[in-house]
Structures are given as C-alpha cells and as structure tokens.
Amino acid sequence: MKVIYNKEKQHVPIKIWSDIKTVEEAALNQLENISTLPFVHKHVAVMPDVHLGKGATVGSVIATQGALIPAAVGVDLGCGVMAVKTQLNVYKILANSKKIRCSIESVIPVGNSKNISSCSSVDSWDGWEGFKGLTYGDENLKQKARLQLGSLGSGNHFIEICLDESNNVWVMLHSGSRGIGNVLASRHINEAKNLMKKMFITLPDPDLSYLVESTKEFRDYIYTVKWCQVYAFQNRIEMMNRILKQLSLLVNNGEPIHREIVINCHHNYTTKEHHFGKNVWLTRKGAVSAKKGEFGIIPGSMGTKSYIVKGKGNINSFTSCSHGAGRRFSRGEAKRRFSTKDLIKQTEGVECRKDADIIDELPSAYKNIDDVMQQQKDLVEIIAELKQVICVKG
C-alpha cells in the first residue's frame, strides 16, 4: 500500500493497493480531485484494479459524511457478480460445452437484447411494489425494466462455467441494474450538477457534484439507489435460475442442481457503514465488500482466471477488495491494438464467441489478475481459483 498526500491540496490522503507506476495519470488526477472534497472521511482507498472512470475512479472506495456523489456511485447501480458451486459432472460439461453455451444464449438475452415477454418469476417479484416510490420512474420505464429483468447486458458483463482446482463446476455471472439503473442514475447525476450551479459551487470536476444528506434530493436519490441495487441482485438470481435449469436438462437428467455455495455481491454501490469511529456513506465503485470472513468474487478476464475469496477485514481499505482485474487499455485502444487472431489465441480452450465485436474483452485488454491478487493479499484470502471453460459475453 502506498500513501499519497499533499497537505496544501488534499483534504484526506489516498491509500493505493497498486504499483503506482502502472496507474494512469488521469486516474491519479481523478483520485486527487476526490480527496479535496471536505465531506470525504479519513482517506480514499484505491484497489489494485484501479483505472480511470466517469465521476470517480474505478476501483475506489470513498467514505463520506453528510453528502453523496451520484456519479461516483455510477450509473450501473448494484452491478456485481454471482457465483454458485455445483456438484455437476465435469466430463459432461466439457463434452457438451458448445451445446451448453447455445442453450444459455437461448434463455438469457445478451447485449442490448431484452426478453420478448416477462415470465411468472419476473411478474411476481415483490420489488415492483417499491417502483412507485421512484422520483424518476414512469410506466414506460417500468415496462422496460420488466423485460430486462433476467437479461445480461453488454460490455464486460458475462456468464461463465468454470472449474476450480478440484474440477468442481461453478456457474458465475456478472451483471447489474440494466437500462433502468442507467436512466435513473443519470437523471439524479444531472440533478446534482444543476444544484451545484444554482448554489454557485465550483468543483474540480462537474462529475463530483454532490447531494447533501438533509435534502429531499438526497432522500430521493438514496431510495433510487436502494431499489436499483435490489433489482440488480434479483436480476442475477433470475439469470442464475434459468442457467441452472438449462444445465439440469442438458447434463443432470432433469434433476435439480445442488447449490453447495452461493455468493451474490455488488461492486458498484453505496451503503451505510461504520468506519474509524463514524457512521458514513461508503461508496464502492468497482470494489467488493471484504469484511472478515465474508465471501467475495474477483473475476479476471475471459480466458484467464477468477477467484473466490474471503475478506480479512482490513480497516484501511474500509474492508474492501478489488472487483476484478481492471482494464489495462480502454475499449477503443484494445480494438486498435488487437485482432481476432489475438482473441482466438488468448481464449484457447474456452468455448465462447471469437468475433471482432468482443476484441475489447480479450485478456490483454486487462491487467494481470495474478498481480492484482498479489497486491491485495492483506485484503483477502483465496478460497478457490477458477478457470473458465465456457463464456457467454454481453
């Protein structure tokens, strides 16, 4: 861990669990801007998968008192990863890998696709009752949210079938609050920016516009965040249920699949926690809660490895760890540097798409996951090392 602190400029120090030489200058500037805000508590914690983000740096953990920065929480509210350890037969998985991938793609809309119609498990979700309390919710948005519940999304979202060191079969997926989270979060971010203008508050970056805890705008935002986080959590459950049903039919004689371990964790969210003697709003943007003994998931890139971990409860990281490997190159830069030939080579042995549309997701676009894990060995204990054999991309 390295500490950066300029007393003349910063309100709090920055603690970084990464080789600072590998952190982009723009990301460091972004972190320094956050550290100047007077309501940031104690320090800013930065995970080893750090890279430039919108509003706040991806891989940052920010504790605040009396205010929240909507753009720091992000637009994919509640984005995270779910993993289930099963007792499925590894040989049946490997023998049917292409059939399994196609089967998953037939029941989970990917990219910008959505469900053609909502199913009973979606319609009966009790979270719809809370939709009416959303400040920026309307019936059109609600209908879109119904059709997107149980869909993957695009970008770095994925579904994977993995094997651990003992050849146990794991199902893992990464997704968030889909389009509804983006729409609602963007509206609150714009509201915060407008409030800053009205109050003549100048910030080092407009994306650091904040909402004050005692205001109606803050209360409305927190309601939205909490609802979207629950929606994202349910979205992962809905997809996992569909995937396990397909696996049951294909490789388990139609029998229910035993879920030996189930983990479902956010890595883009805010919550109330107690740190360094104060109750704070803790924003994890690209970071996972790693309280002592708590399970977490740290996925690598497609074609490399992922990790199931338990937190060590390190107070200096606000009991947090990284949410993945972290990007080494932007999407545009990855597409300029690499080709489908690189993608095919780097995903050898993984049943997945190997076309030009996902070049920006190949392993070389990301940091080395082993380096990332080494840099946070004081934050987490590795429980299982997973290797993908099937990958469905958004």
N, C-alpha and C positions, 0 to 999 in steps of 0.2 A: 504494500500500500504506500502510495506517495501522497504527500500533502502539499497543496498549492494555496498560498495565502498572501495577498498583497493588502496590508492594512489600510493603505491610502485609498484603495479602490473597492475592496470586498467587505461585505457585512459579515460573512462567515467564510471559513476555509472550505476547500474542495478536497475530498479524500478519494483517490483513484486506485482501483484494483486492476491496473493495467500498466503495461510498458508505455510510458508517456510518449516515447518517440514514435509509437505507432498510432497515436490519436491525432486525427486531423486538426489542423489549426482552427478551422471553422467551428469544430465541435468544442475545442477548448475555449474559444471566444464565447460560445453559447453558454457554456458552464459558468464562465466568469460573470456573464450578464445575470444569470440566475442568482449567483452568490451575492450580488449587490442589493437584492431586494430586502427591505427591512423586516419583513414578516417571516423570512426563512429562519428556521430553528437549528441551532447548533452547527451544522455543516451540510454540505451537499455530498452525498455518497454516489460514486460512479463505478459501475460494474465493468468487468473486463471485456464485455461485448459492445462497449461504447462506440457510438458513431453519430454523426450529425442527424438531427431530427427537426421537425417543424414545431416551433414553440419552445420545446425543451429537448435536450439531447436524449437520444435513445440509449437506454442503459443507465438512466439517472434515477436517484431516489431523493425526493425533496420533502422535507418536513416543514409544514407551515402552521402559523398560529394566526387565527382571525381572518384568513383570506385563502383563496384557491386560484390557481391559474388554469383556466379551462383548456388552453392549448397545450399546456404541459401534460395534462391528463391524456390528451389526444382525441382523435375522432373515432377510432375503433374501440369504443368503451367496452371494457370487460374482455378484450381479446385475450386468449390464453390457450392452454393445451390440456387435453385429457388423455390419459393412458390407462389401459386395462391389461392386466396379466391374466392369461388364459391357460388352460390345460390342453389346448388343441395339439394335434399331431403335426409335428414339424414337417414330416415327409409328405403328408397330404397337402400341406400349404405349398411346399416347393413344387410339387408335381402339378399343382393347379394354379400356379401364380398368375398367368395371363387371364384365365377364366375368372379368378377372384377379382383382379383389377377391373375387368369389364363389368363384373357383377356389381361392384361398389359404385362405379361410374353410372350404372343404370338406375340406382336408387338415391344417389346424392348429386344434386345439381352442383356443377363447379363453374368457376369463373363468374361471369355476370348472369348466369342462368338462375332461375328460381323454380320452385315446384309449380306444376301445372294447376294443382288444386291442393288445398290443405287437407290433412288427414285427421282422423279422430284424436290422435295423441296431441296434435297441434291445437285443434279446436278446444280440447278440454283442459288445456294448460291454464292453471289458475292465475297466472301472471297477467292475463288480458284484463282482469278486473282493475289492475293498477294503471292501465294505459290512460284512463280518463283523467288522471291527475297530472299528465304531462302538459307543460305550458305550451309547447310547440307541436303537440300531437293533433292529428286530424284523422278522419275516417279513411281517407285515401292512403295515408301513411300506415295506418293500422292494417289495411288490407295487404299492402306490400310486405309488411312485417310478417303477416301470417304465411304468405307464400315463400318467404325467405327463411323461415324457421325450419332448420333441417337442411340447409344448403351451406356449401363450403366457402364460397368467395374466391377471390383471385390473389395474385401476388405471391407472397410466401406462405399462404395457407396450404395445408397438405393433410392427407390421410396416409398412414403408413402401417404396414405389417412388419414387425421387427422380431429379431431373435436376440435373446440375451446370451451370456457366456455359457449357460447350460442348455441352450437350444429351447428355452421356454418361449412360447409365442406371445407377443404383446401387440395390441392394437393401439395406435396413437394418432391423434388428430389435433390440428391447430386451426382455430377459427375464432371469430368474435361476434359482435353485435350486428354484423352485416350492414346493409344500407341504412337501416333506421338509426343505428348508433351514429353513423357519419352525418346524416341530415340533422339530427337533434343536437349533437355536439357542435357542429358548425354554426348553428343558429345561436347557441349560447356563447361561443367564442366571439362572434360578431357583436353580440350584446355587450360583452365585456369591453371590447375595443371602443364601442360607441360611448360607454360610460366613462372611459378614460378621457376621451375627447371632451365630453361635457364638463368634466371636473378639471380640465386643463392639466392632467397628469402626464408628464413626459417620461417615457421608458426607453431603455437602451434598445429594445426590440418590441414592436407593437404586439407580437405574439405572446409577450409576457403580461398582457392585460389581465387584470385580476378582478375577482368579485369579493366583496367584504362580507364577512360571516353574518353580520347583523341585518343584512338587507333581504328584501323579497327576492331579488335576482339570485342571490346565493342560495336561498332555500329552494327555489325552483330548479336551479342547476343540480343541487345535490339529489333532489327527487329524481331528476332525469338520469343522473349517473347511476344511482342505485337500481333503477328499473332496467336500464340497459345492461348493467352487469349481470342481473338475474336472467335477462333474456339471452345474453351470450352464454352463460352457464348452461341454460336449458337447450340452447342450440347445439352445444357439444353433446349433451345427453341424447338428444333426438337423433343426431347422426350416428353416435355410437350404437344405439339400439338397432338402427337399420343395418349397420355394418355387421354386427354380431348375428343378426337374423340371417343375413346372406351367407355368412361363414357357417352357420349352423346347417343350412340347407346344402351347402356345397361340400363340406368336409367333416360334418359331425352327425350325419344321419338324421338331421332334423331335430336333434336333441338340444335343449337349452345349454348355452355355454357358461361354465362356471367362471365367475369373476373373482379371481384369487386376490388381486389388489386393484383398487380403483382410485385414481388420482384425477382431480379436476381443478386446475388452478389458473387464476387470472395472471396476466403480466402487463396489462395496461389498465390501471385503475387507481382510485383513491379510496381511502378508508380512515376511520378514526382509530388511532393507536396511541400508546403511552411510551414516550422515549425521552431519556435524560430529564426525568422529573416533570415532564409536561405532557398534557393531552394535546395531540397535534393531528392535523390532517396529513396523512402520509400518501404522497403520490409516487407510485411505482410506474415509470414509463419504460417498458422493456426491462422489467425486473420482477423477480418472483419472491414471495414471502418465504423466508428461511428461518423461522423460529426453531428453537431447539427441538429436535425430534420430528419436525414437520416434513412430510413428503413434498417433493417438488420435481419438476420435469425440466431438463435443459436439452432441447433438441439441437443437433448440429444441422448441417446442410444435407440435401439429398445425396446419397452415395457415400456419406462418411459415417459418423456415429452419433448417438444421443445418450443421455444419461438420466437415470432415475436417482434422485439424491434425497438425503435427509439434512435439514438445516442444523447448523451448530449454534444458532442464536447469537451471532456476533453483533454486539450492540453498535459498533462503529459503522456497520453497513445498514443500520436500522433493521437488523435481522432480515436481510435481503441477499439475493444472489442474482446472477445473470439469467436472462430468459432464453439464451441461445448462443450461437457462435458470434453473431453480429456481422454486419456487412463489411467487407473489405473494399468493394467497389460499388458505386451506385448502379442502378439498373441500366442506365444508358451507357455508362462506362464498361460494364460487363458485356453488353451486346457489341460494343466496338472492339473489345479485346479478344473475345472468344467466338468459337464457331460451333456448329452442330457436331463437328468431329470431336471437339474438346468435350462436349456434353456426353456423347456416346462413350468416350474413353473413361471419363470420370464417374459415370454411373454404371460401369460394367458390373454385371451380377445383380442389378436391381431391375425388376420388372416395372417400367414406367414409360411415360411419353419421352421421346427423344427428338423433339422437333424444335424449330427456331423460336417458337413462342415462349419457351422456358429456358433459353440460354442464360438469362439473367439470374436463374436459380441454381446454376451448376456450382459444385463445391468451391471452385476457385474464386467465386464472387464473394465468398465468406471467409472470415478469419479461421485459423486452425482451431478446431474445438478442443484439442488436447492442450494447447497453450492457454486457452480460456479457462479450462478446468484447473490447470496448474496454478494460475494466478488467483484462483478463489478457493484454494484448499483450506483456508481458515474460515470459509463461509459455509461449506457443505461437505458432507461425507457421501461418497459414491456408493450406492446400493446395487445398481445394475448398469451394465454397459450394453446398449442396444445397437444392433446393425440392421438397417433396412433391407428387406428382400422384395417388398412391393411398395410403390409410392404412387399416389394419385395427387396431382398438382391442381391448384386452383387456376 
